Amino acid sequence: MKKFILFALCACISLGMSAAKKNTKKNKSKQPVEVVDTVSVDTFSYFFGRANSNGLKGYLAQRMGIDTTYVADFLKGFEQMTLTEADKKEKARLAGIEIRQQVEQQVYPGASKQVNDSTDILNKTLFLKGFRDGFSGENATVSMDSTQKLVKKQMEYYHRVNMEKKYGANRIAGEEFLKANAKKDSVKVTPSGLQYKILTQGTGEIPTKEAKVKVNYEGHLIDGTEFDSSYKRNKPVTFPVAQVIAGWTEALCMMPVGSKWMLYVPQELAYKDKEQSKIPPFSCLIFTVELLEIEKEATKN
């Protein structure tokens, strides 16, 4: 409403300024003309207010959902200076109607979609009852904190089920690949399930988790699809050892500087059920990693 009134006010002012500019242009070649009021301030005030009402009916109907056949009721409210207790009760009731519509049309469908990309999985009647009781405090046999914990735990379960349904084949393919790969003589397996093959064994210092390292690398999915390569960018990357996927952190803490290893990272030590750019959820990843150096902090004078 404030925006509407300001818009109307600005429109009137703009009209007035445009008219003034036109008059100025016309009068440039003439003698100065005496400017006089065309109407009294009272008359101007009335017509100025009237001009600002232009478009209000459309605003009430389109933006506020008010049936403009009830103009008399609107005017009655407009002329009333303060809210009575009855008005406050009615305002609260109308707010309840509006919130109910929002819950049915937006909140409930959104909640159902969060659970399973469907608007039919939840019991709508019980959802609405729970919403009502949560607000009113009725039937409060379970605290709101416990309620939120229950919902969070169940949402995590639904998420796992949905991700397994959509991307479980990636997990199975990764497990089969690693099982076969572990049988190769050149491949070593750590207790965590990380597999690696030494291409070049360096002789430099071995990083700790607290270190910052510079590496070159390239990454592939098990089907050979390349998803990243610092070699192709011709630019090594620098990062803290502890701030990468678990499989990298573990491997870097075993690699002497100058080493070049092939890493076979189980999805549990990579991105798990998260989709990461070109990497689908539950993907086993293959990396070639070359440890170039451990970055040392500059010595303070």
Residue pairs with C-beta under 8 A, 6 or more apart in sequence:
1 59
4 55
4 56
4 59
5 52
8 51
8 52
8 53
8 54
8 55
9 52
12 48
12 51
12 52
27 33
39 47
57 68
57 71
60 66
60 68
60 74
61 67
61 68
66 74
68 74
80 87
83 91
100 128
103 128
103 131
104 124
104 128
107 131
108 119
108 122
108 124
108 127
108 128
109 119
111 122
111 127
112 118
112 119
112 120
112 121
112 122
113 119
114 155
115 121
115 122
115 155
115 158
116 158
116 162
117 162
132 138
133 139
133 140
134 144
134 147
142 150
159 273
160 273
163 273
163 281
163 282
164 171
166 281
167 273
167 280
167 281
167 282
168 282
170 267
170 280
170 281
170 282
170 283
170 284
171 267
171 282
173 222
173 284
174 222
174 266
174 267
174 282
174 283
174 284
175 266
175 284
177 222
177 264
177 284
178 193
178 195
178 264
178 266
178 284
181 187
181 195
181 264
182 189
182 195
184 197
186 197
186 198
187 195
187 196
187 197
187 264
188 195
188 196
188 197
188 198
189 195
190 196
190 250
192 246
192 247
192 250
192 269
193 266
193 268
193 269
194 247
194 250
194 251
194 263
194 264
194 265
194 266
194 269
195 263
195 264
195 265
196 251
196 254
196 261
196 262
196 263
196 264
197 261
197 262
197 264
198 259
198 261
199 260
199 261
199 262
199 288
200 258
200 259
200 260
200 290
201 256
201 258
201 259
202 255
202 256
202 257
202 258
202 259
202 260
202 291
203 256
203 257
203 258
204 256
204 257
204 258
204 291
204 293
204 294
205 256
205 257
205 294
206 253
206 254
206 255
206 256
206 257
207 213
207 241
207 252
207 253
207 255
207 257
207 291
207 294
208 241
208 253
209 241
209 242
209 249
209 253
210 240
210 241
210 242
211 240
211 241
211 294
211 295
212 238
212 239
212 240
212 241
212 294
212 295
213 238
213 239
213 241
213 252
213 291
213 292
213 293
213 294
213 295
214 236
214 237
214 238
214 292
214 293
214 294
214 295
215 230
215 236
215 237
215 238
215 252
215 289
215 290
215 291
215 292
216 230
216 231
216 236
216 237
216 289
216 290
216 292
217 228
217 229
217 230
217 231
217 237
217 287
217 288
217 289
217 290
218 226
218 228
218 229
218 230
218 231
218 232
218 287
218 288
219 226
219 227
219 228
219 229
219 285
219 286
219 287
220 226
220 227
220 285
220 286
220 287
221 227
221 279
221 280
221 283
221 284
221 285
221 286
222 283
222 284
222 286
225 278
227 277
227 278
227 279
228 277
228 278
230 236
230 237
236 292
238 295
241 248
241 249
241 252
241 253
242 249
244 252
245 265
245 269
245 270
245 271
246 268
246 269
246 270
247 263
247 265
247 266
247 269
247 270
247 285
248 263
248 265
248 287
248 289
250 269
251 261
251 263
251 289
252 289
252 291
255 261
255 289
255 291
256 291
257 291
257 292
257 293
257 294
258 291
259 290
259 291
260 288
260 289
260 290
260 291
261 288
261 289
262 286
262 287
262 288
262 289
263 285
263 286
263 287
263 288
263 289
264 284
264 285
264 286
265 284
265 285
265 286
265 287
266 284
267 281
267 282
267 283
267 284
267 285
270 279
270 283
270 284
270 285
271 279
271 281
271 283
272 281
272 282
273 281
273 282
274 281
275 281
279 285
